[in-house]
Amino acid sequence: MNRKIILLGAVFGLTAIIFGAFGAHALKSLLNENQLISFETGVRYQMYHALFLLCIASTSLVTEKAKKAIFYLVLFGILFFSGSIYLLATNGLTSIDFKFFGPITPVGGLLLIGAWAVLFLNILKQKG
């Protein structure tokens, strides 16, 4: 499981840097200030959770069951949260209307909160 968690963290970190550079350079002249801020929020949360995954994989304080739950919560949380933000922020650049993704953003946020809650509860249950 640790290998999968590290791989996902690496993919999220790698793509966060790519999306951040893309937003800062290619999208700067195409999006308004609010859209850029939203896009950057997606990048920031993706990078935070890439680092979170690397920490989870590197610790023995978290059970394998909790690591698996955290893995899936972060995977779908970032896809829903950051993914929907990327689509919504760049909505005007394509002929596809991504506004129907709006309700998915808070679901992704709840999944990310859930990952942190799993970590908290897992550590809290341990003796010592």
C-alpha positions as CSV (number, residue, x, y, z in Angstrom):
1,M,0.0,0.0,0.0
2,N,2.9,2.4,0.8
3,R,4.1,2.1,-2.8
4,K,0.7,3.0,-4.2
5,I,0.4,5.9,-1.8
6,I,3.8,7.3,-2.7
7,L,3.1,6.9,-6.4
8,L,-0.2,8.8,-6.1
9,G,1.6,11.5,-4.1
10,A,4.3,11.7,-6.8
11,V,1.7,12.0,-9.5
12,F,-0.3,14.6,-7.7
13,G,2.9,16.6,-6.9
14,L,4.1,16.3,-10.5
15,T,0.8,17.4,-12.0
16,A,0.4,20.2,-9.4
17,I,3.7,21.7,-10.5
18,I,2.7,21.4,-14.2
19,F,-0.8,22.9,-13.6
20,G,0.7,25.7,-11.5
21,A,3.2,26.6,-14.2
22,F,0.5,26.3,-16.8
23,G,-1.8,28.6,-14.8
24,A,0.9,31.1,-14.1
25,H,2.1,31.4,-17.7
26,A,-0.3,30.1,-20.3
27,L,-3.6,31.0,-18.5
28,K,-2.5,34.3,-17.1
29,S,-3.6,36.3,-20.2
30,L,-6.7,34.1,-20.7
31,L,-8.4,34.1,-17.3
32,N,-9.5,37.0,-15.1
33,E,-8.1,37.5,-11.6
34,N,-10.8,35.5,-9.8
35,Q,-10.5,32.6,-12.2
36,L,-6.7,32.5,-11.7
37,I,-7.2,32.6,-7.9
38,S,-9.6,29.7,-8.1
39,F,-7.2,27.7,-10.4
40,E,-4.4,28.4,-7.9
41,T,-6.5,27.1,-5.1
42,G,-7.0,23.8,-6.9
43,V,-3.2,23.6,-7.4
44,R,-2.4,24.4,-3.8
45,Y,-4.8,21.8,-2.4
46,Q,-3.5,19.2,-4.8
47,M,0.1,19.9,-3.7
48,Y,-0.9,19.9,0.0
49,H,-2.4,16.5,-0.4
50,A,0.5,15.1,-2.5
51,L,2.7,15.9,0.5
52,F,0.1,14.5,2.9
53,L,0.2,11.2,1.0
54,L,4.0,11.1,1.2
55,C,3.8,11.6,4.9
56,I,1.2,8.9,5.3
57,A,3.2,6.4,3.4
58,S,6.3,7.2,5.4
59,T,4.8,6.6,8.9
60,S,4.2,3.5,10.9
61,L,1.8,5.3,13.2
62,V,-1.1,4.7,10.8
63,T,-2.6,1.2,10.2
64,E,-2.8,-0.3,6.8
65,K,-6.6,-0.1,6.9
66,A,-6.4,3.6,7.6
67,K,-3.8,4.2,4.9
68,K,-6.0,2.5,2.4
69,A,-9.0,4.7,3.4
70,I,-6.8,7.8,3.3
71,F,-5.5,6.8,-0.2
72,Y,-9.0,6.6,-1.7
73,L,-10.4,9.6,0.1
74,V,-7.5,11.8,-1.1
75,L,-7.6,10.2,-4.7
76,F,-11.3,11.0,-5.2
77,G,-11.1,14.2,-3.1
78,I,-8.5,15.7,-5.3
79,L,-10.2,14.5,-8.5
80,F,-13.5,16.1,-7.4
81,F,-12.2,19.2,-5.6
82,S,-9.2,20.3,-7.7
83,G,-10.4,18.7,-10.9
84,S,-13.7,20.5,-10.8
85,I,-12.0,23.8,-9.9
86,Y,-9.7,23.4,-12.9
87,L,-12.7,22.9,-15.2
88,L,-14.8,25.6,-13.7
89,A,-11.9,28.2,-13.7
90,T,-11.2,27.5,-17.4
91,N,-14.9,27.1,-18.3
92,G,-14.8,30.0,-20.8
93,L,-11.9,28.6,-22.8
94,T,-13.8,25.7,-24.4
95,S,-17.2,25.2,-26.0
96,I,-18.1,22.8,-23.2
97,D,-20.0,24.2,-20.2
98,F,-18.5,22.7,-17.1
99,K,-20.8,24.5,-14.6
100,F,-22.5,21.2,-13.8
101,F,-19.3,20.3,-12.0
102,G,-20.0,23.0,-9.4
103,P,-21.7,20.7,-6.9
104,I,-18.8,18.2,-7.1
105,T,-16.3,20.7,-5.6
106,P,-17.7,20.6,-2.0
107,V,-18.0,16.8,-2.2
108,G,-14.3,16.6,-3.0
109,G,-13.6,18.9,-0.1
110,L,-15.6,16.6,2.2
111,L,-13.6,13.7,1.0
112,L,-10.3,15.5,1.8
113,I,-11.6,16.4,5.3
114,G,-12.5,12.7,5.7
115,A,-9.0,11.7,4.9
116,W,-7.7,14.0,7.7
117,A,-10.4,12.7,10.0
118,V,-9.3,9.1,9.4
119,L,-5.7,10.1,10.3
120,F,-6.9,11.9,13.4
121,L,-9.1,9.1,14.6
122,N,-6.5,6.4,13.8
123,I,-3.9,8.2,15.9
124,L,-6.4,9.0,18.7
125,K,-7.3,5.3,19.0
126,Q,-3.7,4.2,19.6
127,K,-2.4,3.7,23.1
128,G,0.7,5.5,24.1
